[in-house]
Amino acid sequence: MQDNIIVKPSVEKQFDRFLRQGRVLFFSALCGFGKTAVAEALLSSREVLRLPADSAGFKLPSAEADWQILLLDDLQDMQEEQDWNALCELIRACPERRFVLLSRGTPPGSLMAFQYTGLMTVLEADDLLFDADDVRRLLRLYGVEAADSEIDGILKESVGYPLGVAITARCMSPGKPWTPELVARVFREVFLYFETAIYRRFDLPVRRFLLELAPFESFDLEMARMVSGDPRAGEQMDWLLRYTTMLRYDDCQRFHFWSGFRAFLLWEMEREYTEEKRKALFSRGGLYYELKEDYARALECYTSGGDHSKVSELLVRNAELHPGMGHYAEMEKYYRSLPEAEILASPSLMQGMSMLCALAMDYEGSERWYGELQAFAERCGRQDTAGKQARSRLAWLDISLPQRGVNGLTETIPAVFRLLMNKEVTLPSFSVTSALPSIMNGGKDFSEWSKKDDLLYKTLRLPVETVLGRDGVGLADCAIAESKFEKGEDVAGRMLSLLPQLNEVRNRGTPDMEFAVSGLLARSQLANGQPADARRTVEALREHFAERGLTRFLPNMGALLCRISLHTGDLDAADVWYREKAPREPTHLNVMRRYQYLTQVMTELAGGRPDAALLTLAPMEPYIQNCARIIDGIHLNVLTAIALHRKKDERWRERLTAALDAAAEYRFIRTVSVYGTAVLPLLEALDWDGDKAWRKRLMAAVRTQAAFYPHFLEPRLAPGEELTPTELQILHLLCADKSNAEIAQIMDVKLPTVKTHVSHILEKLDVKRRAEAKTAAKKLHLVPEEL
């Protein structure tokens, strides 16, 4: 092997297999991936005929000549069909000989037959990328001993690109530390190499084409034409795909540059293009996405291009297409980037800012923008179209702002209904549920209405459905069914009359209502001890919504499925949701994710982590109080009580008392009984002096749920099996592969003491070996995943 060259074990294995049973080994990678160096290292002990395909007098050897292994380099320069045909004939004529082909491009079609029959092995760029072990090996060849954190940093910055790692090793070899300055130096060397070895060898039209697509993470042919303005964009892309490997497929129609080369192109663009020219590229990209009605990406492009007028125009248009509070959270950064004067000129943008501030719990800011919109409406005449739009937006905010509660809606909705009938306002669409599986606890908390649900159903059904338009289809029947469900009534009959309305909801209504109806069905199935049916209900709707591109509902659907898993004791499925989907952002509350936060808390309680559960719940309290979220408040207090009880903190009593007081006031049963076996011992231990008849109904419902789901929120480790603080410390060291002697030294205890602790740990985790303890500890969230 050559000095300072490493060959990945996986590549050596492929090479050995090629020698034994293959005929062709094809290296397909950009320059700097070490194709030539690796090939030479692998072939160093063998006789090889080496030929560069880019030389002027290049000619393939004859089958009669004396050679056993042929190495052809720079094969991307062999672009004549007749040369490829001659190479194929030579490979067929020499079954006992071996061919090593090096190219910056992809294997041509004429060679694919050899790959299909197993005679050709292709090593692509990803096969040659370094991992952490490769980085460490190469550094040691240069005499550099790096810490694990430095290895991770080098791997992250270099993305495993061999040339980048090699330059890093060379720069560190005089004993220099790995610093940001050294990283910058390495990037500059790599980019200068790309410029000389690749970029400057391209024709000017190809260079221009590459630079103009560089700002975009992915693109298709239509976008390439629009952004570059090149009518030959298809030919350019075809050439790049054939003779280079810098352009990669996302799917059969979309492409992206390899990340390392895209970074170089952006560096080159900064040097070659003026700021005005760069902004023009973003504007063209924005226009492409705008025409595709992909407003999120269009806004990103227009913002990067500094085109505020297009940003405000698209925000208005997107608000019309995607109504509801979810839209504002998604578009927040674009609203915040607009000059205030531009917002003040648009009723739609003032409405958006008022709602956006409310969702960020900046209620003062929300009311300020409401006031600006009100002043705008007052300045306009009665016949002014802008004034009518402003009054419509004010009516929308009167109904939708979360801090307004629902007490005034019994007067607001009939008043807005009269304005609609007189054609004085035209309301934008609503999102009644905020993508939650509930109407009672969706965009607003309608607990107050639940007290008079039968009366309000009769008197407000027509005004509500008229005011809400498409959002009102099926709403009244679903809302009263949910109200009765929360009160613990049997809603089977109501569901039977509600489900036939789903077709009408799909055709004339909104997906929000479809999710609310299906969510209520799933919750009632779960309450009746039918978790498999509940899961099927949600999974069928999730598949249906995914096909229709209704992705905004999927996070809450995933949370609902996680709750079903927790009920059935499938903690592995709940753990997967927690690791991959749970928000886990205690320092930044997004009120639109509150259903997911509460699900996260349940998963943390099931994982035996009451402190984590309390940390997740704490930021929600101000929002729940300020916006009168009664149902969320009951859930928060019950979950807090369970967490405190498990910590043996007597404050659980006041929390559970608060939950029961609120639930009893509204006659809610299932809001508490859903916690079944997790809350039952607390209820039995609490001396609550409220309504005795209601409590009796509640206890019966709780016992029913405890019977259906006896392990709901039950920690994997029983109370007697919990690890002591000392055992937890030793477990961390054990998982870090420390020996008993090393643990004794670190903990400053005697070796027999460590052995006793380790024995107790293994017993509590129900495992026999240290390696099994590590797996079990991660599953129980006792140690970090990365340990």
BELHUPE-V546152 format. One record per residue. N is the residue number from 1. RES is the residue in one small letter. PHI is phi in whole degrees, 0 to 359 (none if undefined). OMEGA is omega in radians with two decimals (none if undefined). Layout:
N&RES&PHI&OMEGA  N&RES&PHI&OMEGA
This chain:
1&m&none&-3.13  2&q&286&3.10  3&d&294&3.06  4&n&53&3.04  5&i&237&3.03  6&i&244&3.09  7&v&240&-3.14  8&k&300&3.11  9&p&305&-3.14  10&s&294&3.11  11&v&289&3.09  12&e&301&-3.14  13&k&296&3.11  14&q&296&-3.14  15&f&295&3.13  16&d&298&3.13  17&r&294&3.11  18&f&299&3.14  19&l&295&-3.08  20&r&285&-2.97  21&q&226&3.13  22&g&255&3.09  23&r&224&-3.08  24&v&232&2.99  25&l&242&-3.03  26&f&249&3.04  27&f&269&-3.12  28&s&236&-3.10  29&a&197&3.07  30&l&298&3.09  31&c&295&-3.11  32&g&94&3.09  33&f&273&3.05  34&g&83&-3.13  35&k&302&-3.08  36&t&294&-3.11  37&a&298&-3.13  38&v&292&3.14  39&a&299&3.14  40&e&296&3.13  41&a&295&-3.14  42&l&293&-3.07  43&l&262&-2.96  44&s&300&-3.09  45&s&262&-3.08  46&r&237&3.05  47&e&280&-3.03  48&v&227&2.99  49&l&265&-3.08  50&r&254&3.12  51&l&224&3.06  52&p&272&-3.09  53&a&286&-3.12  54&d&266&-3.13  55&s&281&-3.06  56&a&298&-3.07  57&g&261&-3.07  58&f&299&3.11  59&k&208&3.12  60&l&293&3.10  61&p&287&3.12  62&s&276&3.11  63&a&294&-3.10  64&e&278&-3.09  65&a&293&-3.07  66&d&269&3.06  67&w&208&-3.13  68&q&243&3.12  69&i&233&3.12  70&l&251&3.08  71&l&250&3.10  72&l&251&-3.13  73&d&255&3.12  74&d&54&-3.07  75&l&291&3.11  76&q&296&3.13  77&d&276&3.09  78&m&270&-2.98  79&q&250&3.13  80&e&273&-3.11  81&e&302&-3.08  82&q&294&3.12  83&d&292&3.11  84&w&294&3.11  85&n&297&3.12  86&a&295&3.11  87&l&296&3.12  88&c&298&3.13  89&e&297&3.13  90&l&295&3.12  91&i&297&3.14  92&r&293&-3.07  93&a&282&-3.05  94&c&234&-3.06  95&p&296&-3.11  96&e&269&-3.10  97&r&259&-3.07  98&r&238&-3.08  99&f&236&3.07  100&v&248&-3.02  101&l&245&-3.12  102&l&245&-3.09  103&s&212&3.00  104&r&276&3.14  105&g&256&-3.14  106&t&265&3.10  107&p&299&3.14  108&p&289&-3.12  109&g&303&-3.09  110&s&295&3.13  111&l&266&-3.01  112&m&297&3.14  113&a&301&3.12  114&f&293&3.12  115&q&290&-3.12  116&y&297&-3.13  117&t&270&3.10  118&g&84&-3.12  119&l&271&-3.14  120&m&239&3.04  121&t&255&3.14  122&v&251&3.03  123&l&255&-3.11  124&e&265&-3.09  125&a&305&-3.10  126&d&297&3.11  127&d&290&-3.07  128&l&261&3.12  129&l&296&-3.13  130&f&278&2.92  131&d&255&-3.05  132&a&300&3.14  133&d&296&3.12  134&d&296&3.13  135&v&300&-3.13  136&r&298&3.14  137&r&299&-3.11  138&l&293&3.11  139&l&301&-3.13  140&r&294&3.07  141&l&297&3.10  142&y&268&3.12  143&g&79&-3.11  144&v&250&3.02  145&e&256&-3.06  146&a&249&3.07  147&a&288&3.14  148&d&302&-3.13  149&s&295&3.10  150&e&291&3.10  151&i&301&3.14  152&d&298&3.13  153&g&295&3.12  154&i&298&-3.13  155&l&296&-3.14  156&k&293&-3.10  157&e&289&-3.05  158&s&271&-2.98  159&v&49&3.11  160&g&80&-3.12  161&y&294&-3.00  162&p&305&-3.12  163&l&296&3.12  164&g&299&3.12  165&v&293&-3.13  166&a&296&3.11  167&i&294&3.09  168&t&301&-3.14  169&a&299&-3.14  170&r&296&-3.12  171&c&292&-3.12  172&m&273&-2.99  173&s&298&3.06  174&p&286&-3.14  175&g&97&-3.13  176&k&277&3.13  177&p&282&3.10  178&w&276&-3.05  179&t&233&3.07  180&p&303&3.13  181&e&296&3.12  182&l&294&3.11  183&v&300&3.14  184&a&298&3.12  185&r&296&3.14  186&v&297&3.13  187&f&302&-3.12  188&r&297&3.12  189&e&298&-3.14  190&v&297&-3.11  191&f&294&3.10  192&l&295&3.08  193&y&295&3.09  194&f&303&-3.09  195&e&298&-3.10  196&t&283&-3.00  197&a&280&-3.07  198&i&237&-2.90  199&y&300&-3.07  200&r&291&3.11  201&r&276&3.12  202&f&279&3.00  203&d&295&-3.10  204&l&303&3.12  205&p&299&3.12  206&v&292&3.12  207&r&301&-3.13  208&r&298&-3.14  209&f&300&-3.14  210&l&297&-3.09  211&l&295&-3.05  212&e&283&3.07  213&l&264&-3.06  214&a&303&-3.10  215&p&295&-3.00  216&f&252&-3.07  217&e&296&3.08  218&s&211&-3.08  219&f&198&3.00  220&d&245&-3.07  221&l&296&-3.13  222&e&298&3.12  223&m&293&3.12  224&a&300&3.11  225&r&296&-3.05  226&m&292&-3.09  227&v&288&-3.07  228&s&276&-3.05  229&g&67&-3.07  230&d&262&3.13  231&p&295&3.13  232&r&263&-3.09  233&a&302&3.14  234&g&299&3.12  235&e&293&3.14  236&q&298&-3.12  237&m&293&3.12  238&d&299&3.13  239&w&296&-3.14  240&l&297&-3.14  241&l&290&-3.12  242&r&281&-2.91  243&y&251&3.02  244&t&222&3.04  245&t&237&-3.13  246&m&283&-3.13  247&l&259&-3.05  248&r&235&3.13  249&y&275&2.86  250&d&275&3.01  251&d&211&-3.04  252&c&290&-3.10  253&q&237&-3.10  254&r&245&-3.03  255&f&225&3.01  256&h&210&3.05  257&f&278&2.97  258&w&303&-2.95  259&s&304&-3.13  260&g&295&-3.13  261&f&285&3.09  262&r&296&3.10  263&a&300&3.09  264&f&296&-3.12  265&l&299&3.11  266&l&294&3.07  267&w&297&3.13  268&e&294&-3.13  269&m&296&3.10  270&e&301&-3.10  271&r&279&-3.00  272&e&264&-3.02  273&y&257&3.04  274&t&287&3.12  275&e&299&3.14  276&e&298&-3.13  277&k&290&3.11  278&r&294&3.12  279&k&296&3.12  280&a&297&3.10  281&l&297&3.13  282&f&296&3.12  283&s&296&3.10  284&r&294&3.07  285&g&297&3.10  286&g&298&3.12  287&l&297&3.12  288&y&301&-3.11  289&y&292&3.11  290&e&298&3.13  291&l&295&3.11  292&k&274&-3.09  293&e&60&3.01  294&d&265&-2.96  295&y&289&3.13  296&a&298&3.14  297&r&288&3.11  298&a&299&3.12  299&l&297&3.11  300&e&299&-3.14  301&c&293&-3.11  302&y&295&3.09  303&t&294&3.10  304&s&297&3.13  305&g&275&3.11  306&g&71&-3.10  307&d&265&-3.05  308&h&293&-3.13  309&s&295&3.10  310&k&290&3.12  311&v&299&-3.12  312&s&294&3.11  313&e&299&-3.11  314&l&287&3.10  315&l&297&3.09  316&v&297&-3.10  317&r&294&-3.13  318&n&293&3.10  319&a&297&3.11  320&e&289&-3.08  321&l&282&-3.06  322&h&233&-3.09  323&p&289&3.06  324&g&102&-3.02  325&m&291&3.13  326&g&300&-3.13  327&h&300&-3.05  328&y&292&3.12  329&a&297&-3.13  330&e&294&-3.03  331&m&259&-3.00  332&e&308&-3.03  333&k&297&3.14  334&y&283&3.03  335&y&300&-3.08  336&r&293&-3.09  337&s&277&-3.07  338&l&283&3.01  339&p&297&-3.08  340&e&301&-3.12  341&a&300&-3.14  342&e&290&3.11  343&i&292&-3.11  344&l&295&-3.14  345&a&271&-3.04  346&s&231&3.07  347&p&303&-3.12  348&s&296&-3.12  349&l&288&3.08  350&m&294&3.05  351&q&302&-3.14  352&g&299&-3.13  353&m&293&3.11  354&s&297&3.13  355&m&291&-3.12  356&l&299&3.11  357&c&297&3.13  358&a&298&-3.13  359&l&292&3.08  360&a&272&-3.13  361&m&64&3.02  362&d&263&-3.01  363&y&288&3.07  364&e&295&3.09  365&g&297&3.13  366&s&298&-3.13  367&e&290&3.10  368&r&297&3.13  369&w&290&3.04  370&y&298&3.12  371&g&296&3.10  372&e&297&3.12  373&l&293&3.11  374&q&297&3.13  375&a&296&3.09  376&f&301&-3.12  377&a&296&-3.11  378&e&292&-3.14  379&r&285&-3.09  380&c&267&3.08  381&g&287&-3.10  382&r&297&-3.11  383&q&267&-3.11  384&d&288&-3.13  385&t&299&3.13  386&a&296&3.10  387&g&294&3.10  388&k&298&3.12  389&q&296&-3.14  390&a&296&3.13  391&r&295&3.10  392&s&296&-3.13  393&r&292&3.09  394&l&296&3.11  395&a&299&3.12  396&w&298&-3.14  397&l&293&3.11  398&d&303&-3.13  399&i&275&-2.91  400&s&262&-3.03  401&l&303&-3.03  402&p&295&-3.09  403&q&283&-3.10  404&r&279&-3.12  405&g&67&-3.08  406&v&239&-3.06  407&n&301&-3.11  408&g&274&-3.05  409&l&291&3.12  410&t&295&3.05  411&e&262&-3.09  412&t&296&-3.05  413&i&296&3.07  414&p&300&3.13  415&a&295&3.11  416&v&294&3.10  417&f&302&3.12  418&r&294&3.11  419&l&297&3.11  420&l&295&-3.13  421&m&297&3.12  422&n&274&3.12  423&k&60&3.10  424&e&274&3.08  425&v&222&2.96  426&t&231&-2.99  427&l&276&2.94  428&p&294&3.13  429&s&290&3.11  430&f&252&2.88  431&s&234&-2.98  432&v&298&-3.02  433&t&261&-3.01  434&s&54&3.10  435&a&64&3.08  436&l&259&-3.14  437&p&278&-3.04  438&s&198&2.96  439&i&259&3.13  440&m&304&-3.08  441&n&230&-3.12  442&g&259&3.12  443&g&299&3.05  444&k&230&3.02  445&d&261&-3.06  446&f&259&3.14  447&s&301&3.14  448&e&301&3.13  449&w&292&-3.10  450&s&297&3.13  451&k&297&-3.12  452&k&235&-2.98  453&d&299&-3.12  454&d&294&3.14  455&l&295&-3.11  456&l&294&3.10  457&y&300&-3.11  458&k&286&-3.00  459&t&270&-3.02  460&l&252&-3.06  461&r&303&-3.09  462&l&296&3.12  463&p&301&-3.12  464&v&298&-3.09  465&e&293&3.11  466&t&288&-3.12  467&v&297&-3.07  468&l&276&3.10  469&g&62&-3.12  470&r&301&-3.14  471&d&291&-3.12  472&g&268&-3.11  473&v&293&3.14  474&g&83&-3.01  475&l&295&-3.02  476&a&299&-3.12  477&d&293&3.12  478&c&292&-3.10  479&a&295&-3.11  480&i&289&3.08  481&a&296&3.14  482&e&291&3.10  483&s&300&3.11  484&k&295&3.13  485&f&298&3.14  486&e&299&3.14  487&k&278&3.06  488&g&86&-3.14  489&e&279&3.07  490&d&281&-3.08  491&v&252&-3.11  492&a&303&3.14  493&g&296&3.12  494&r&295&3.12  495&m&296&3.13  496&l&297&3.10  497&s&276&-3.11  498&l&279&-3.05  499&l&300&3.09  500&p&299&3.13  501&q&281&-3.08  502&l&299&3.11  503&n&298&3.10  504&e&294&3.10  505&v&298&-3.14  506&r&295&-3.05  507&n&277&-3.03  508&r&245&-3.05  509&g&254&-3.06  510&t&231&3.07  511&p&296&3.09  512&d&303&-3.12  513&m&289&3.10  514&e&298&3.12  515&f&292&3.14  516&a&297&-3.14  517&v&294&-3.13  518&s&294&3.10  519&g&296&3.10  520&l&295&3.10  521&l&300&-3.13  522&a&297&3.14  523&r&294&3.13  524&s&290&3.08  525&q&296&3.12  526&l&296&-3.14  527&a&296&-3.14  528&n&268&3.09  529&g&77&-3.14  530&q&239&-3.06  531&p&296&3.13  532&a&296&3.10  533&d&294&3.12  534&a&299&3.13  535&r&298&3.14  536&r&299&3.13  537&t&301&-3.09  538&v&288&-3.11  539&e&295&3.11  540&a&296&3.13  541&l&292&3.13  542&r&299&3.12  543&e&297&-3.14  544&h&296&-3.14  545&f&292&3.14  546&a&298&3.12  547&e&296&-3.12  548&r&271&3.12  549&g&75&-3.11  550&l&272&-2.98  551&t&288&-3.07  552&r&293&3.13  553&f&272&-2.97  554&l&296&3.13  555&p&301&3.13  556&n&287&3.03  557&m&295&3.09  558&g&299&3.12  559&a&294&3.11  560&l&297&3.09  561&l&295&3.09  562&c&296&3.12  563&r&297&3.09  564&i&297&3.11  565&s&298&3.12  566&l&295&3.11  567&h&297&-3.07  568&t&274&3.12  569&g&81&3.11  570&d&275&-3.05  571&l&288&3.10  572&d&296&3.11  573&a&295&3.11  574&a&296&3.11  575&d&297&3.12  576&v&299&3.11  577&w&299&-3.09  578&y&297&-3.11  579&r&291&-2.95  580&e&260&-2.97  581&k&236&-3.07  582&a&299&-3.08  583&p&299&3.12  584&r&46&-3.12  585&e&224&-3.03  586&p&297&-3.11  587&t&268&3.14  588&h&220&-3.11  589&l&274&3.00  590&n&248&-3.00  591&v&296&3.11  592&m&290&-3.12  593&r&255&-3.01  594&r&298&3.09  595&y&297&3.11  596&q&288&3.11  597&y&299&-3.12  598&l&295&3.07  599&t&294&3.11  600&q&300&3.12  601&v&298&3.13  602&m&300&3.14  603&t&293&3.11  604&e&293&3.08  605&l&293&3.11  606&a&294&3.11  607&g&273&3.12  608&g&73&-3.08  609&r&235&-3.11  610&p&298&3.12  611&d&296&3.10  612&a&297&3.13  613&a&298&3.14  614&l&296&3.11  615&l&295&3.12  616&t&290&-3.06  617&l&284&-2.98  618&a&307&-3.09  619&p&294&-3.08  620&m&279&-3.01  621&e&300&-3.14  622&p&300&3.13  623&y&299&-3.10  624&i&297&3.14  625&q&287&-3.07  626&n&294&-3.06  627&c&254&3.08  628&a&50&3.12  629&r&274&-3.04  630&i&298&-3.06  631&i&294&3.08  632&d&300&3.14  633&g&296&3.10  634&i&296&3.11  635&h&301&-3.11  636&l&299&-3.11  637&n&291&3.11  638&v&295&-3.12  639&l&295&3.09  640&t&296&3.13  641&a&298&3.13  642&i&298&-3.14  643&a&296&-3.14  644&l&295&3.13  645&h&300&-3.14  646&r&289&3.07  647&k&270&-3.10  648&k&61&3.12  649&d&258&-3.03  650&e&294&3.11  651&r&294&3.11  652&w&300&-3.08  653&r&296&-3.13  654&e&291&3.11  655&r&292&-3.14  656&l&292&3.08  657&t&299&3.11  658&a&299&3.13  659&a&295&-3.12  660&l&291&3.11  661&d&300&-3.13  662&a&293&-3.11  663&a&297&-3.13  664&a&294&3.14  665&e&301&-3.10  666&y&260&-3.14  667&r&64&-3.14  668&f&283&3.10  669&i&248&-2.99  670&r&289&3.09  671&t&300&3.10  672&v&259&-3.02  673&s&295&3.13  674&v&301&-3.11  675&y&275&2.94  676&g&39&-3.03  677&t&297&-3.13  678&a&287&-3.09  679&v&256&-3.06  680&l&304&-3.13  681&p&297&3.11  682&l&290&3.14  683&l&296&-3.14  684&e&290&-3.10  685&a&270&-3.05  686&l&265&3.06  687&d&267&-3.08  688&w&256&-3.03  689&d&258&3.14  690&g&276&-3.09  691&d&303&-3.07  692&k&291&-3.12  693&a&295&3.12  694&w&295&3.13  695&r&299&3.14  696&k&297&3.09  697&r&297&-3.14  698&l&298&-3.09  699&m&298&3.11  700&a&296&-3.14  701&a&292&3.13  702&v&296&3.14  703&r&295&3.09  704&t&298&3.13  705&q&294&3.11  706&a&296&3.10  707&a&288&3.13  708&f&293&-3.00  709&y&229&-3.02  710&p&293&-3.10  711&h&247&-3.10  712&f&298&3.14  713&l&61&3.10  714&e&283&-3.14  715&p&297&3.11  716&r&298&3.09  717&l&265&3.09  718&a&294&-3.09  719&p&311&-3.13  720&g&286&-3.09  721&e&259&-3.12  722&e&296&-3.13  723&l&281&3.05  724&t&286&3.10  725&p&306&3.12  726&t&295&3.13  727&e&297&3.10  728&l&296&3.12  729&q&297&3.14  730&i&294&3.10  731&l&299&3.10  732&h&300&-3.14  733&l&292&3.11  734&l&298&3.13  735&c&289&3.06  736&a&273&3.07  737&d&65&3.06  738&k&278&3.10  739&s&285&3.11  740&n&301&3.14  741&a&295&3.13  742&e&294&3.11  743&i&297&3.13  744&a&300&-3.14  745&q&293&-3.11  746&i&294&-3.08  747&m&277&-3.11  748&d&59&3.06  749&v&228&-3.14  750&k&281&-3.09  751&l&302&3.11  752&p&301&3.11  753&t&296&3.11  754&v&299&-3.12  755&k&299&3.11  756&t&296&3.12  757&h&299&-3.13  758&v&299&3.11  759&s&298&3.11  760&h&296&-3.14  761&i&299&-3.13  762&l&298&-3.14  763&e&293&-3.12  764&k&293&3.13  765&l&276&3.12  766&d&59&3.08  767&v&228&-3.09  768&k&248&-3.07  769&r&239&-3.14  770&r&299&-3.13  771&a&299&3.11  772&e&292&3.13  773&a&297&3.14  774&k&298&3.13  775&t&298&-3.12  776&a&296&-3.12  777&a&297&3.11  778&k&292&3.14  779&k&296&-3.13  780&l&270&-3.13  781&h&60&3.10  782&l&277&3.08  783&v&226&3.14  784&p&296&3.13  785&e&301&-3.03  786&e&278&-3.11  787&l&291&none
